[in-house]
């Protein structure tokens, strides 16, 4: 079952919140030496509430780390490099930002897949050019996105990249 799409709040509050549904991928496609490597999505649906960086209040969760399933405040010094996507408002539209789009080191990237269906996509895009890693990606309600996470340690001590699909 495809998670329901929730409407973005009214134009007056367009920068206030973004509610997204994500399925965290626990496959270890980038960890070839893992004997338990599976190439299928492991569904772990989650609802995440993020606030736009455009809001005047400080210390609101505006970024998310998919592998750890944690919210982060981008302006907090200790959150640097720990998150995969942040939410912002640019020219009146909500956008997703990978860390390098804000000058933060990170390997995370976002692949917009406008013509894909949430249920039918089985693998993350293998083409690294499909992932935006240093620019804003416009949020389109109902569109599918695949997020490549920052590297983290895998179960066998190797550096791993995980993937998540989000709508």
Secondary structure, DSSP 4 states (H G I P E B T S, - for coil): -PPPPPPPPPGGGTTT-EEEEEEE----TT-TT-TT---S----EEEEEE--TTSSSSS---EEETTTTEEE-TTSGGGTTS-SEEEEEETTEEEEE-GGGGT-----EEEEETT--TTT--S----GGGSB-SSEEE--TT-EEEEEPPPEE-TTS-EE--EEEE-
